[in-house]
Amino acid sequence: MSHSETIELAVEQFLAHKRALGRKYHTEEEELRLLVRYAADHAALRLDDLTPVLLDGFLRSRPRARPRSFNALLGVLARLLDWAVSQQLLASSPLRARRRRATSARIPFLFDPLQARRLLDAAGALADDAHAPHRGATYRTLFALCYGLGLRVGEACGLSLGDVDGERDLLVVRAGKFGKSRLVPHGPRIAALLEEQLERRHRDGAIIDAEPLFTFDGSRSVRTGTASKTFRQLVRTLELVAPEGVSPPTLHCLRHSFAVGCLLRWYRQGLDPASRLQQLSTFMGHVDPSSTAVYLTITPELLDEANTRFERFAEPAWRELGSGQ
């Protein structure tokens, strides 16, 4: 067993290990770089310099008000140290901090069609500036893909010109979560938005398939953080009120809204949602349907549709019971 491994080198090896498994680990890399810097500031350069006290100090230096956010950071540290143990770089993990319990879990904000339309209209009305030409049209199309196709914001921002298949009305989503790629079919409304976005990019001189579909400088894709910031600014202007027990709207809520909207349409069309969950899981790029089920928040509309379906199903039995009395 070697205790001479530096923290920085161990982090590099750990990131390479995760990426070899198809994980992107961009956010996690940022957190681990901060750990390396924090440890160096406290004269801890090697893995065996990591003590429970030092790790607790690092966690306190990264304040997280929400339990979920704190637990995510804690999980990154735990995975790094457990990996180091598995590689015999450490005898045991020095991490002693425990996960925080989420005592008031709230459901995500779900956009109904009218609210989504207001959001897209507000996005389309955004003014250009010197650093963001076609700003309104770009964000309107980007947000429409998140709401209308359930794309993750990172997937939408990462699309390139060659990912738009106008002949078959398909989007190619490359290297999504867990490194998976998939084909995402779409209808005529999304097709029209994508065609307009392609025309704008071509007018700006973009000709290579690998060039970004959504960009303000012609070379770099719109950043997910910038898109989320713009989304939050728009939501404030729309004065959308989150009901009690519901989280404030975030950009990821558009993906939640897509999943619940699919379920609601299936109910209204008389289809069996359970039989189609696998299809929805594949469409959204999930590993299995259990991951998709997290998005299926029960709403009053879904309860009404489920109750109506149950009543139709049970009505013959109720009539038979009534006639026997």
N, C-alpha and C positions, 0 to 999 in steps of 0.2 A: 504494500500500500504506500502510495506517495502522498506526503503532505506538503510537497514543495510547489504544487500547482498554484499559479497565481489566479486570483479571482477573475481578472480580465480574460485570461486565456480560457478558463473554465466556461465563462459566459460565451465566448466565441465558439467553443466546441459544442456547447449545449444548443446554441442557435442553429449551428450547422446540422446537428442531429435532428432537430425539430423540422427544419426545412427539407431535409432529406425524406421526411415522412409526408411532405406536401403541405406543411403549415407555413403561413406567411410570417407570423410572429413579429409584425412591425411594431405594434403598440407594446408588446411584451419586451421587445428589444430596447425601446426607449426607457422603460422602467428599470431594466437590468443595467443599462448604461448609468443610470442615476445611482444604482446601488454601488457600482464600481467606483464612481466619483465620491459618493458619501464615505465608502470604506477607506478610500485613499486619504480623504480629509481627516480621517481618524486613525491614520497610520496602520490600517489593515490592508495588506496587499495580497496575502495568501489565503487560501480557503480555510486553513486552520486558525486564521485570525478572526474569522466570523464567529462571534459569540452570541448567545441569546440576548445579552444587553445591547450589543451593537445593532442587531437586527430589529429589536424593539425600537431603538432610537431611529433607525431608518424609517420604520413604519410611521412613527410619530412625525417625522419630517415631511411625510407625504399625507397630509390630513385628508381624510375621506369622510364626508358627512353621511353618505348613504352606505348602509351595510353591504349592499351588493358590490359597490365600487371598492370598498376596503377588502372584501373577500376575494375579489378578482386579483388585486395586487398581492394579497397573501398567497393566493394560489400560484402565481408566477414564481414567487420565492420558493414555495414548497416544491414545485416541480424541478426547479434548478437544483436544489439541495438533495432531493431524492435521487435525481439523476447522478449527482456527484457521488452519492453513496453507492449506487449501482455500478459505477465505474471504479469503485474502490479508491476514490480520491478523498473521501471522508469516511471516518468510521461510523458516524451517525449524524443525522441532521441536527444542527444547533437551533433550529426554529422552534420556539415554544409558544408563540402567539396563537390564539384560537380565532376561529371564524366568528364574526358577529351575527347574532340572530336578527333576522328581519322581522320585527314585531308588527309592522303595519304595511304588509305588501299591498300594493295598489295595482289595479288593472290599467292597461294602456289606454290612451285616448284613441277613440275610433272615429275617423272622418266619415260622415255620411256623404252621399253624392253632392248635395248642395254645398257643404263645407269644403269639399275637395274642389268643386268648381270655383268657389270664391278664392281659395288658395292659388289655384292655377291662374286665374285672372289677375290676381294681385302680383304674382310672379311675372306674368307677361307684361305688366305695366311698369316694371322696374326700369329706371332710366339707365342709359349707358354712362360710362365714365371713361376717362383716358386709359385706364388699365383693364377695362372690361367691356369691349364692344359686343353688341348683341346680347347684352346681359339678361334682359327680360326674356327673350325667346329661348335662350340657353337654359335658364332655370325652369321655365315653364315646361320644356320638354323633359328635362332631367327629373323633375318632380312627378311628371305624368308617368314616367316609366316606373317609378317607385310605387305609385298608387295603382296604375292600371295593369302592371305586370308583376308587382310584388318583388321587384329587384331590391337588393341591398344597395345602400347609397354608394358603397365602394365599388360594387359591380357596375352601377350606372355611370359613375365618374370615370371608371377605367375602360369604357368602351372605346374602340378605335373605328376608323372609317370602314375597315374591312369586316367588321363584326356585323354590319347591317346588310342583310340579304334581302334586297327589295323585290327580287323575283319570286321568292318563296314566302315573303312576309315572315322572316325569322330574324332573331337576334342571336348571335353567338356570344354567350357569356363565358369568358375564358378565366380559368384559374380563380374560381370563386372560393368560398370558404372550404377549408380542407383541401385546397388545390383542385377541386372538381370543376370541370367545364360542362356546359349544357347548351342545348338549343331551346330558345324561348319563342314560340309562335305568337303572333299578335294579329289584331284586327285592323280594319281600314283607318280608324282614327289615329291609332299609334303609328301606322304606316305613313299617314300624311305628315305627322309631326316629325318623324325621322327623315322623311324626304326633304322637308323644309330645312332641317338642321344640316343635312348633307349639302344642300344647295348653298347655304351660308358658308359652310367650310370650303366648298369648291371656289366660291367667289373670293374667299380669302387666300386662295392659292394652294389649298391642300389637295394633293393628288395621290399620295402614298397610303396604302391600306393601313399601315402601322401607325399613322398619325392619329392623335386623339380626336374623338367625336366631339367632346365637350372641352373647350379650351378658350382661354382669353388672350393668351400670348402666342398661340399657334404651335407651341411645342410641348407644353406641359398640360396634363389633364387638370380639370378643375379639382381642387382638393376637397376631400370629404369634410374637413373641418370648416372650410369656407362655405360649402353648401349648407352645412348644418347651421352655421351662424346666420346666413341669409334666411333660412327657413324660420329660425326663431324670431328674427326681426319682422318677418311677414306675419307670423302668428300673433305677435303683439299688436300689430295694426288691425288685424281682423277681430281682436278682442274675443277670441274663442274661450269659452268658460268650461273648464273641466268639472264634471259633476263630482260630488263628494266621493272619496275613495278612488278616484281616477287620477292617474299621473298627468301632469301638464303635457301638451303635445310635443313630441320630438319627431325628427325626420323619419326615424325607424317606425313610427306609428303608421306611416303610409303603408308599409309592408304588412303590418298587423291588419289594417283596414282591408287590404286586398284579400287576405286569407278569410276573414270573417265574411266579407262580401260574397266570396265564392260559395261558402257554406249556405248563406242565406238564399242565394239564387238557386242552389240545388234543391233546397226545401221547397221553394215556390214553384219549381218546375216538376215537382213530384219525384225527384231522383233520390237515390239512397246515398247520403253523404259518406257513410262508412265505406261503401264500395269504391268511392272515388278518392279517398284520402291518400292512397298510394300515388295516384296521378298528381294530386296537388303537391305532395311531398317531392316528387321528381321535378315538377315544374318550378318549385321554389328553391331547388338545389339542396334539399336536406338529405342527410344520410339515411333516415328512416322516418316513417310516419309519426313516431313518438316526438320527434323534434318539431314537426309541423303542428302537432296538437297543442303545443305551448302557445301558438298564435291564435287559437280558436277560442277567444273570449266569448262567454255567453252574454248575449245582449237581450233586451226585452223583445226585439223583433224576432230573434232566433227562438226564444221561449214561446212566443205566440205561434210561430210556424210549427214548432215541435208539438205543442199542445193541440193544434188543429189537426195535425197528422195523426196523433194518437186518438183523438176523438173519432176520426173517420175509421181508423183501424178497429176501435173498440165498439163502434155503434152496433154492428150485427149482434155482438154478444150481449150488449145492454138490452136490445129489443127481445132477444130470446129469454133473458132473465125476466123481463117485464111481462112477457106473455105467459110465463109459467106461474106467476103469482095469482 
